[in-house]
């Protein structure tokens, strides 16, 4: 049997238990802020905190590439997927980044554990998805200036997927 005391023997299942505990904490924290100060404040703080984390993750991914801009839009798409992998475990999301044009990437998420958890907590009506803030943070960390960052679909509203368009300035990739 493995134990979490030895990082070399920690199983993926044990790691998922750690994630679930932190997300339970996060959900209770969000509920507490919403109850005491209102949903608008809880949503604002949630988005601010997620953008901070996403920016940090984007910087880590950028360092893996020597801090240089992506060679092309395909490499930039791969970097966004790397950011997603470091933000949300694959087991709890179904996300794919797709190149739509030389300066546009669409992020499609068919499963989002946050929406599922908020729905289960009975708070979906007042919850505002912070997805655009997460993607803005990844872009900041990757050093990619954005021209557009918007949602065109959301699981929260019953759409089959969250769809986010990320249009970036040409200096986001090497020419």
Backbone as ProteinMPNN parsed JSONL, in Angstrom:
{"seq_chain_A": "XXXXXXXXXXXXXXXXXXXXXXXXXXXXXXXXXXXXXXXXXXXXXXXXXXXXXXXXXXXXXXXXXXXXXXXXXXXXXXXXXXXXXXXXXXXXXXXXXXXXXXXXXXXXXXXXXXXXXXXXXXXXXXXXXXXXXXXXXXXXXXXXXXXXXXXXXXXXXXXXXXXXXXXXXXXXXXX", "coords_chain_A": {"N_chain_A": [[0.841, -1.183, 0.0], [0.496, 2.233, -0.775], [1.625, 5.389, 0.525], [0.877, 8.812, 1.244], [2.955, 10.046, 2.365], [5.301, 9.549, 1.107], [6.335, 11.0, -1.692], [7.096, 9.757, -4.052], [5.603, 7.494, -4.225], [2.971, 8.178, -4.253], [-0.254, 7.668, -5.368], [-2.301, 8.224, -8.305], [-4.989, 8.208, -7.6], [-4.853, 8.852, -4.879], [-3.851, 11.42, -5.091], [-5.997, 12.644, -6.414], [-7.845, 12.568, -4.335], [-6.748, 14.487, -2.657], [-7.057, 16.772, -4.288], [-9.889, 16.814, -4.381], [-10.501, 17.361, -1.718], [-9.488, 19.962, -1.425], [-11.114, 21.254, -3.283], [-13.571, 20.909, -2.08], [-13.161, 22.488, 0.145], [-12.901, 24.945, -1.211], [-15.457, 25.183, -2.344], [-17.061, 25.39, -0.035], [-15.972, 27.703, 1.027], [-16.671, 29.576, -0.985], [-19.484, 29.411, -0.755], [-19.787, 30.374, 1.864], [-18.843, 33.043, 1.652], [-20.679, 34.019, -0.235], [-23.073, 33.763, 1.221], [-22.649, 35.49, 3.398], [-21.825, 37.964, 2.278], [-22.913, 38.241, -0.215], [-23.631, 37.059, -3.553], [-22.463, 38.425, -5.69], [-20.095, 39.504, -4.653], [-18.781, 37.126, -3.913], [-18.465, 35.934, -6.455], [-16.828, 37.856, -7.7], [-14.457, 37.801, -6.117], [-13.756, 35.12, -6.465], [-13.228, 35.025, -9.253], [-11.072, 36.818, -9.369], [-9.137, 35.496, -7.782], [-8.819, 33.1, -9.243], [-7.806, 34.101, -11.65], [-5.318, 35.029, -10.8], [-4.064, 32.604, -10.056], [-4.146, 31.309, -12.566], [-2.485, 32.991, -14.096], [-0.034, 32.53, -12.872], [0.282, 29.816, -13.522], [0.397, 30.007, -16.336], [2.84, 31.361, -16.585], [4.619, 29.397, -15.656], [4.312, 27.451, -17.642], [5.213, 28.93, -19.843], [7.903, 29.225, -19.134], [8.79, 26.631, -19.552], [9.232, 26.683, -22.221], [11.376, 28.266, -22.533], [10.649, 30.907, -22.176], [10.105, 32.092, -24.553], [8.136, 33.383, -27.337], [5.393, 31.508, -28.772], [6.044, 29.345, -31.55], [4.176, 29.153, -33.582], [0.605, 29.291, -34.237], [-0.372, 26.758, -33.65], [1.467, 25.724, -31.777], [0.952, 27.548, -29.752], [-1.687, 26.853, -29.152], [-1.202, 24.334, -28.065], [0.17, 25.121, -25.796], [-1.869, 26.42, -24.357], [-3.449, 24.178, -23.804], [-1.662, 22.819, -22.166], [-1.636, 24.565, -20.018], [-4.276, 24.198, -19.158], [-4.101, 21.526, -18.336], [-2.525, 21.826, -16.073], [-4.179, 23.251, -14.488], [-6.733, 22.059, -14.171], [-7.503, 18.764, -13.371], [-7.435, 16.101, -15.724], [-9.294, 14.088, -15.297], [-11.512, 15.36, -14.338], [-12.525, 17.07, -16.185], [-13.369, 17.899, -19.575], [-11.73, 19.093, -21.99], [-10.723, 20.918, -24.837], [-8.539, 22.633, -26.927], [-8.842, 24.468, -29.882], [-7.638, 25.462, -33.022], [-8.9, 28.131, -34.788], [-8.314, 30.137, -36.547], [-5.552, 32.122, -37.832], [-5.146, 33.824, -35.725], [-6.874, 33.109, -33.721], [-8.041, 31.063, -31.142], [-10.179, 28.54, -30.023], [-11.501, 27.493, -27.016], [-12.935, 24.611, -25.911], [-15.046, 23.179, -23.636], [-16.492, 20.378, -22.5], [-17.137, 19.151, -20.188], [-17.202, 20.301, -16.928], [-16.005, 20.433, -13.842], [-16.401, 22.387, -11.89], [-18.815, 23.708, -12.499], [-20.512, 21.528, -12.204], [-20.184, 20.993, -9.45], [-21.08, 23.411, -8.294], [-23.705, 23.389, -9.151], [-24.609, 21.104, -7.748], [-24.423, 22.124, -5.195], [-26.495, 23.837, -5.165], [-26.251, 26.465, -6.007], [-26.129, 27.419, -8.563], [-27.682, 29.288, -9.946], [-26.857, 31.885, -9.143], [-24.161, 31.854, -9.628], [-21.306, 32.979, -11.353], [-19.484, 32.122, -14.072], [-15.964, 32.03, -14.104], [-14.455, 31.743, -16.383], [-13.438, 33.351, -18.542], [-11.671, 34.96, -17.157], [-9.841, 33.076, -16.234], [-8.708, 32.26, -18.691], [-7.681, 34.698, -19.548], [-5.75, 35.041, -17.592], [-4.037, 32.832, -18.114], [-3.145, 33.674, -20.627], [-1.873, 36.11, -19.966], [0.228, 35.094, -18.366], [1.536, 33.538, -20.272], [2.454, 35.506, -21.874], [0.945, 36.535, -23.959], [-0.691, 38.904, -25.69], [-4.096, 39.811, -25.615], [-6.807, 40.389, -27.884], [-9.428, 39.797, -27.964], [-11.586, 38.083, -25.757], [-13.888, 36.024, -25.026], [-16.97, 34.421, -24.035], [-18.9, 32.1, -25.807], [-20.672, 30.162, -25.352], [-22.052, 28.214, -22.654], [-21.912, 25.771, -20.153], [-23.248, 26.212, -17.824], [-25.596, 27.482, -18.538], [-26.952, 25.506, -19.769], [-25.97, 24.875, -22.262], [-24.372, 22.611, -24.605], [-21.644, 22.676, -24.29], [-18.982, 24.61, -22.837], [-17.795, 27.354, -24.557], [-15.124, 29.215, -25.555], [-13.711, 32.023, -26.988], [-10.521, 33.028, -27.912], [-8.849, 35.607, -29.044], [-5.859, 36.762, -30.244], [-3.151, 39.163, -30.267], [-0.895, 39.657, -33.033], [1.771, 39.534, -32.094], [1.697, 37.54, -30.266], [2.594, 35.155, -31.197], [5.528, 33.857, -32.86], [6.697, 35.192, -35.959]], "CA_chain_A": [[0.0, 0.0, 0.0], [1.273, 3.464, -0.832], [1.225, 6.45, 1.444], [1.148, 10.146, 0.731], [4.177, 10.545, 2.995], [6.379, 9.354, 0.144], [5.826, 11.527, -2.962], [7.394, 8.855, -5.157], [4.647, 6.402, -4.268], [1.607, 8.702, -4.237], [-1.004, 7.233, -6.544], [-3.182, 9.221, -8.91], [-6.222, 8.214, -6.799], [-4.576, 9.624, -3.672], [-3.739, 12.815, -5.5], [-7.359, 13.114, -6.675], [-8.463, 12.822, -3.034], [-6.241, 15.79, -2.203], [-7.782, 17.771, -5.087], [-11.292, 16.874, -3.958], [-10.556, 18.043, -0.42], [-9.315, 21.398, -1.644], [-12.304, 21.785, -3.954], [-14.611, 20.971, -1.07], [-12.849, 23.721, 0.87], [-13.215, 26.072, -2.082], [-16.911, 25.284, -2.454], [-17.577, 25.891, 1.253], [-15.535, 29.092, 1.122], [-17.528, 30.344, -1.884], [-20.818, 29.465, -0.147], [-19.723, 31.252, 3.03], [-18.748, 34.432, 1.194], [-21.964, 34.367, -0.858], [-24.09, 33.888, 2.271], [-22.393, 36.652, 4.252], [-21.576, 39.222, 1.563], [-23.633, 38.241, -1.478], [-23.048, 36.308, -4.668], [-21.626, 39.296, -6.526], [-18.771, 39.574, -4.017], [-18.173, 35.794, -4.033], [-18.056, 35.771, -7.853], [-15.699, 38.76, -7.971], [-13.259, 37.28, -5.455], [-13.442, 33.862, -7.125], [-12.603, 35.337, -10.544], [-9.765, 37.443, -9.09], [-8.219, 34.462, -7.304], [-8.534, 32.188, -10.346], [-6.927, 34.766, -12.62], [-3.989, 35.034, -10.189], [-3.53, 31.246, -10.196], [-3.954, 31.047, -13.992], [-1.304, 33.732, -14.541], [1.114, 31.775, -12.364], [0.392, 28.602, -14.335], [0.873, 30.439, -17.657], [4.283, 31.668, -16.475], [5.339, 28.127, -15.555], [4.306, 26.836, -18.968], [6.099, 29.746, -20.697], [9.293, 28.887, -18.779], [9.125, 25.356, -20.188], [9.616, 26.995, -23.595], [12.433, 29.265, -22.465], [10.081, 32.245, -22.137], [9.978, 32.606, -25.925], [6.792, 33.267, -27.912], [5.109, 30.282, -29.516], [6.499, 29.371, -32.956], [3.02, 29.348, -34.445], [-0.655, 29.186, -33.515], [-0.509, 25.383, -33.156], [2.212, 25.612, -30.519], [0.219, 28.328, -28.754], [-2.81, 26.007, -28.766], [-0.658, 23.308, -27.172], [0.483, 25.771, -24.518], [-3.131, 26.59, -23.633], [-3.843, 22.874, -23.274], [-0.766, 22.549, -21.042], [-2.16, 25.363, -18.907], [-5.478, 23.51, -18.68], [-3.663, 20.326, -17.611], [-1.989, 22.235, -14.767], [-5.231, 23.928, -13.738], [-7.832, 21.145, -13.902], [-7.156, 17.393, -13.719], [-8.156, 15.551, -16.878], [-10.401, 13.258, -14.828], [-12.653, 16.187, -13.944], [-12.886, 18.003, -17.248], [-13.219, 17.479, -20.969], [-11.354, 20.365, -22.603], [-9.897, 20.856, -26.037], [-8.281, 23.91, -27.587], [-8.916, 24.268, -31.323], [-7.251, 26.62, -33.815], [-9.936, 28.528, -35.739], [-7.72, 31.056, -37.52], [-4.165, 32.447, -37.467], [-5.101, 34.603, -34.492], [-8.014, 32.729, -32.869], [-8.131, 29.719, -30.574], [-11.409, 28.32, -29.275], [-11.403, 26.494, -25.96], [-14.224, 23.925, -25.791], [-15.073, 22.338, -22.445], [-17.759, 19.643, -22.464], [-17.372, 18.774, -18.795], [-16.536, 21.252, -16.055], [-16.336, 20.003, -12.489], [-16.85, 23.527, -11.086], [-20.25, 23.88, -12.757], [-21.176, 20.379, -11.583], [-20.17, 21.173, -7.992], [-21.936, 24.544, -7.951], [-25.081, 22.902, -9.355], [-24.913, 20.214, -6.63], [-24.548, 22.937, -3.992], [-27.702, 24.651, -5.278], [-25.875, 27.867, -6.189], [-25.867, 27.671, -9.979], [-28.406, 30.475, -10.409], [-26.109, 33.11, -8.866], [-22.746, 31.655, -9.943], [-20.791, 33.503, -12.617], [-18.288, 31.379, -14.465], [-14.784, 32.883, -14.253], [-13.647, 31.173, -17.467], [-12.674, 34.355, -19.298], [-10.57, 35.398, -16.3], [-8.835, 32.014, -16.268], [-8.004, 32.322, -19.972], [-6.901, 35.941, -19.546], [-4.577, 34.777, -16.756], [-3.112, 31.991, -18.883], [-2.554, 34.512, -21.677], [-0.919, 37.014, -19.3], [1.395, 34.314, -17.983], [2.226, 33.098, -21.49], [2.936, 36.689, -22.587], [0.153, 36.651, -25.179], [-1.675, 39.989, -25.588], [-5.391, 39.449, -26.18], [-7.665, 41.375, -28.527], [-10.786, 39.384, -27.612], [-11.654, 36.967, -24.827], [-15.314, 35.998, -24.715], [-17.688, 33.148, -24.001], [-19.976, 31.982, -26.795], [-21.527, 29.085, -24.872], [-21.704, 27.902, -21.266], [-22.606, 24.647, -19.54], [-24.099, 26.767, -16.767], [-26.882, 27.848, -19.118], [-27.514, 24.346, -20.449], [-25.333, 24.615, -23.554], [-23.667, 21.325, -24.577], [-20.232, 22.901, -23.951], [-18.482, 25.977, -22.689], [-16.991, 27.72, -25.719], [-14.472, 30.496, -25.314], [-12.854, 32.493, -28.073], [-9.345, 33.791, -27.519], [-8.215, 36.231, -30.213], [-4.645, 37.379, -29.717], [-2.392, 40.045, -31.147], [0.117, 38.909, -33.791], [3.014, 39.3, -31.348], [1.511, 36.377, -29.408], [3.371, 34.045, -31.782], [6.616, 34.308, -33.732], [6.303, 35.234, -37.375]], "C_chain_A": [[0.886, 1.245, 0.0], [0.766, 4.453, 0.205], [1.592, 7.788, 0.848], [2.389, 10.748, 1.377], [5.373, 10.44, 2.062], [5.893, 9.813, -1.224], [6.092, 10.62, -4.144], [6.374, 7.729, -5.279], [3.2, 6.886, -4.2], [0.899, 8.299, -5.522], [-1.857, 8.378, -7.076], [-4.482, 9.329, -8.102], [-6.024, 9.027, -5.515], [-4.479, 11.11, -3.988], [-5.123, 13.403, -5.779], [-8.103, 13.374, -5.37], [-8.014, 14.157, -2.47], [-6.964, 16.91, -2.958], [-9.21, 17.927, -4.578], [-11.431, 17.583, -2.614], [-10.401, 19.551, -0.581], [-10.513, 22.001, -2.349], [-13.491, 21.84, -3.016], [-14.41, 22.234, -0.227], [-13.269, 24.936, 0.061], [-14.727, 26.279, -2.187], [-17.517, 25.849, -1.175], [-17.188, 27.348, 1.449], [-16.443, 29.979, 0.268], [-18.92, 30.509, -1.271], [-20.84, 30.412, 1.055], [-19.653, 32.723, 2.644], [-20.079, 34.874, 0.589], [-23.047, 34.595, 0.201], [-23.897, 35.171, 3.079], [-22.345, 37.977, 3.497], [-22.267, 39.314, 0.207], [-22.875, 37.538, -2.585], [-22.131, 37.16, -5.53], [-20.209, 39.372, -5.962], [-18.06, 38.221, -4.144], [-17.675, 35.561, -5.454], [-16.843, 36.634, -8.182], [-14.403, 38.231, -7.365], [-12.817, 35.974, -6.103], [-12.707, 34.115, -8.444], [-11.214, 35.938, -10.349], [-8.733, 36.393, -8.666], [-7.842, 33.499, -8.43], [-7.626, 32.82, -11.393], [-5.49, 34.782, -12.095], [-3.32, 33.67, -10.375], [-3.226, 30.945, -11.665], [-2.731, 31.774, -14.539], [-0.039, 33.011, -14.101], [1.343, 30.518, -13.192], [0.912, 28.947, -15.723], [2.361, 30.74, -17.647], [5.113, 30.38, -16.403], [5.416, 27.439, -16.911], [5.246, 27.61, -19.895], [7.567, 29.427, -20.407], [9.726, 27.56, -19.387], [9.608, 25.559, -21.622], [10.652, 28.115, -23.635], [11.934, 30.701, -22.469], [9.878, 32.868, -23.514], [8.534, 32.508, -26.398], [6.634, 31.935, -28.643], [5.564, 30.438, -30.96], [5.356, 29.682, -33.912], [1.756, 29.141, -33.604], [-0.879, 27.772, -32.972], [0.257, 25.188, -31.856], [1.519, 26.403, -29.412], [-0.993, 27.538, -28.261], [-2.35, 24.931, -27.779], [-0.326, 23.906, -25.802], [-0.782, 26.012, -23.692], [-3.597, 25.262, -23.051], [-2.946, 22.466, -22.104], [-1.216, 23.324, -19.807], [-3.392, 24.686, -18.304], [-5.105, 22.28, -17.861], [-3.146, 20.665, -16.216], [-3.037, 22.902, -13.896], [-6.315, 22.957, -13.285], [-7.415, 19.727, -14.278], [-8.031, 16.874, -14.855], [-9.382, 14.742, -16.45], [-11.668, 14.064, -14.558], [-13.061, 17.203, -14.999], [-12.694, 17.343, -18.604], [-12.981, 18.768, -21.741], [-10.477, 20.115, -23.812], [-9.749, 22.272, -26.571], [-8.171, 23.641, -29.08], [-8.51, 25.562, -32.019], [-8.364, 26.905, -34.811], [-9.379, 29.41, -36.854], [-6.293, 31.351, -37.047], [-4.054, 33.203, -36.156], [-6.24, 34.262, -33.53], [-7.9, 31.267, -32.443], [-9.458, 29.652, -29.824], [-11.138, 27.224, -28.248], [-12.807, 25.93, -25.767], [-14.136, 22.987, -24.587], [-16.459, 21.689, -22.35], [-18.108, 19.153, -21.058], [-16.556, 19.733, -17.94], [-16.953, 20.927, -14.625], [-16.854, 21.151, -11.64], [-18.35, 23.747, -11.27], [-21.035, 22.743, -12.109], [-21.277, 20.567, -10.079], [-21.1, 22.302, -7.558], [-23.409, 24.156, -8.11], [-25.49, 22.033, -8.165], [-25.114, 20.99, -5.329], [-25.796, 23.821, -4.032], [-27.434, 26.125, -5.508], [-25.708, 28.262, -7.652], [-26.518, 28.965, -10.467], [-27.592, 31.753, -10.24], [-24.631, 33.034, -9.246], [-22.407, 32.263, -11.3], [-19.494, 32.776, -12.934], [-17.115, 32.343, -14.671], [-13.893, 32.464, -15.42], [-12.831, 32.223, -18.214], [-11.508, 34.888, -18.462], [-9.456, 34.353, -16.247], [-8.021, 32.115, -17.563], [-7.19, 33.601, -20.116], [-5.634, 35.76, -18.709], [-3.564, 33.901, -17.471], [-2.39, 32.834, -19.922], [-1.532, 35.485, -21.089], [0.376, 36.269, -18.976], [2.209, 33.841, -19.169], [2.81, 34.275, -22.272], [2.211, 36.914, -23.904], [-0.879, 37.77, -25.01], [-2.98, 39.613, -26.301], [-6.094, 40.652, -26.807], [-9.11, 41.093, -28.119], [-10.692, 38.143, -26.729], [-13.109, 36.888, -24.38], [-15.87, 34.581, -24.735], [-18.788, 33.183, -25.051], [-20.917, 30.837, -26.45], [-21.105, 28.715, -23.472], [-22.561, 26.743, -20.762], [-23.596, 25.128, -18.48], [-25.5, 27.075, -17.277], [-27.516, 26.709, -19.908], [-26.954, 24.087, -21.834], [-24.575, 23.292, -23.477], [-22.184, 21.459, -24.215], [-20.009, 24.372, -23.635], [-17.604, 26.227, -23.91], [-16.445, 29.109, -25.476], [-13.555, 30.827, -26.474], [-11.731, 33.338, -27.493], [-8.705, 34.304, -28.805], [-7.026, 37.026, -29.684], [-3.981, 38.27, -30.777], [-1.306, 39.232, -31.837], [1.412, 38.646, -33.013], [2.894, 38.161, -30.348], [2.244, 35.141, -29.909], [4.478, 34.635, -32.648], [6.13, 34.322, -35.166], [7.212, 34.397, -38.216]], "O_chain_A": [[1.9, 1.296, 0.695], [-0.362, 4.36, 0.69], [2.515, 7.884, 0.039], [2.831, 11.83, 0.991], [6.351, 11.172, 2.218], [5.119, 9.103, -1.867], [5.385, 10.7, -5.148], [6.288, 7.081, -6.322], [2.288, 6.065, -4.099], [1.389, 8.554, -6.622], [-2.099, 9.368, -6.386], [-5.016, 10.426, -7.939], [-6.901, 9.79, -5.11], [-4.971, 11.95, -3.233], [-5.39, 14.548, -5.413], [-8.909, 14.302, -5.298], [-8.81, 14.881, -1.872], [-7.426, 17.877, -2.352], [-9.682, 19.045, -4.369], [-12.388, 18.329, -2.404], [-11.112, 20.324, 0.062], [-10.899, 23.133, -2.056], [-14.336, 22.727, -3.141], [-15.363, 22.952, 0.074], [-13.915, 25.847, 0.58], [-15.213, 27.408, -2.127], [-18.401, 26.704, -1.237], [-17.972, 28.139, 1.973], [-16.927, 31.009, 0.735], [-19.473, 31.609, -1.265], [-21.798, 31.162, 1.241], [-20.332, 33.557, 3.245], [-20.554, 35.976, 0.867], [-23.847, 35.523, 0.08], [-24.866, 35.857, 3.405], [-22.777, 39.003, 4.022], [-22.212, 40.355, -0.448], [-21.648, 37.434, -2.559], [-21.128, 36.666, -6.046], [-19.235, 39.31, -6.713], [-16.869, 38.176, -4.45], [-16.574, 35.043, -5.642], [-15.93, 36.182, -8.873], [-13.367, 38.216, -8.029], [-11.619, 35.747, -6.274], [-11.682, 33.49, -8.715], [-10.284, 35.604, -11.084], [-7.596, 36.405, -9.136], [-6.677, 33.123, -8.559], [-6.768, 32.144, -11.961], [-4.55, 34.571, -12.86], [-2.166, 33.585, -10.795], [-2.172, 30.391, -11.979], [-2.011, 31.22, -15.369], [0.916, 32.897, -14.869], [2.483, 30.194, -13.526], [1.785, 28.249, -16.24], [3.068, 30.411, -18.6], [6.177, 30.287, -17.013], [6.461, 26.906, -17.285], [5.997, 27.0, -20.655], [8.383, 29.364, -21.327], [10.902, 27.379, -19.705], [10.31, 24.71, -22.173], [10.788, 28.818, -24.636], [12.707, 31.622, -22.736], [9.52, 34.041, -23.622], [7.783, 31.654, -25.925], [7.612, 31.322, -29.072], [5.481, 31.526, -31.53], [5.533, 30.376, -34.913], [1.834, 28.852, -32.41], [-1.517, 27.612, -31.932], [-0.247, 24.553, -30.93], [1.503, 25.972, -28.259], [-1.292, 27.555, -27.067], [-3.023, 24.656, -26.786], [-0.524, 23.259, -24.773], [-0.775, 25.832, -22.474], [-4.089, 25.221, -21.923], [-3.416, 21.837, -21.156], [-1.181, 22.806, -18.691], [-3.531, 24.612, -17.084], [-5.707, 22.014, -16.821], [-3.312, 19.879, -15.284], [-2.818, 23.1, -12.7], [-6.768, 23.022, -12.142], [-7.005, 19.505, -15.418], [-9.221, 17.18, -14.927], [-10.389, 14.715, -17.157], [-12.768, 13.513, -14.55], [-13.86, 18.098, -14.725], [-11.959, 16.367, -18.749], [-13.933, 19.459, -22.106], [-9.616, 19.235, -23.817], [-10.725, 23.018, -26.655], [-7.492, 22.704, -29.5], [-8.981, 26.639, -31.652], [-8.739, 26.03, -35.592], [-9.908, 29.428, -37.966], [-5.877, 30.883, -35.987], [-2.989, 33.226, -35.539], [-6.538, 35.04, -32.624], [-7.693, 30.371, -33.261], [-9.82, 30.572, -29.09], [-10.611, 26.163, -28.58], [-13.751, 26.671, -25.495], [-13.268, 22.116, -24.525], [-17.463, 22.37, -22.146], [-19.252, 18.786, -20.787], [-15.371, 19.952, -18.192], [-18.108, 21.121, -14.245], [-17.672, 20.924, -10.748], [-19.071, 23.95, -10.294], [-22.1, 22.968, -11.533], [-22.333, 20.331, -9.491], [-21.824, 22.17, -6.572], [-24.253, 24.546, -7.303], [-26.586, 22.195, -7.627], [-25.881, 20.569, -4.463], [-26.119, 24.481, -3.044], [-28.299, 26.958, -5.234], [-25.191, 29.341, -7.941], [-25.956, 29.659, -11.314], [-27.632, 32.623, -11.11], [-23.926, 34.042, -9.191], [-23.138, 32.08, -12.274], [-18.535, 32.814, -12.162], [-17.265, 33.362, -15.344], [-12.707, 32.792, -15.444], [-11.652, 32.004, -18.49], [-10.463, 35.232, -19.015], [-8.275, 34.697, -16.217], [-6.792, 32.062, -17.532], [-6.126, 33.594, -20.735], [-4.571, 36.263, -19.07], [-2.366, 34.185, -17.444], [-1.174, 32.727, -20.084], [-0.45, 35.664, -21.647], [1.472, 36.745, -19.271], [3.434, 33.75, -19.089], [3.57, 34.076, -23.22], [2.797, 37.425, -24.858], [-1.844, 37.605, -24.263], [-2.965, 39.155, -27.443], [-5.986, 41.778, -26.321], [-9.912, 42.012, -27.949], [-9.84, 37.278, -26.927], [-13.518, 37.599, -23.462], [-15.317, 33.678, -25.362], [-19.516, 34.168, -25.171], [-21.866, 30.574, -27.189], [-19.938, 28.873, -23.115], [-23.781, 26.741, -20.926], [-24.646, 24.521, -18.271], [-26.477, 26.945, -16.54], [-28.493, 26.913, -20.628], [-27.41, 23.172, -22.52], [-24.171, 22.885, -22.388], [-21.539, 20.468, -23.872], [-20.739, 25.25, -24.095], [-16.763, 25.395, -24.254], [-17.192, 30.056, -25.226], [-12.729, 30.013, -26.886], [-11.961, 34.242, -26.69], [-8.099, 33.542, -29.558], [-7.171, 37.858, -28.788], [-4.215, 38.145, -31.979], [-0.842, 38.229, -31.293], [2.078, 37.639, -33.252], [3.859, 37.837, -29.656], [2.488, 34.2, -29.153], [4.378, 35.771, -33.112], [5.249, 33.547, -35.54], [7.029, 34.316, -39.431]]}, "name": "protein", "num_of_chains": 1, "seq": "XXXXXXXXXXXXXXXXXXXXXXXXXXXXXXXXXXXXXXXXXXXXXXXXXXXXXXXXXXXXXXXXXXXXXXXXXXXXXXXXXXXXXXXXXXXXXXXXXXXXXXXXXXXXXXXXXXXXXXXXXXXXXXXXXXXXXXXXXXXXXXXXXXXXXXXXXXXXXXXXXXXXXXXXXXXXXXX"}
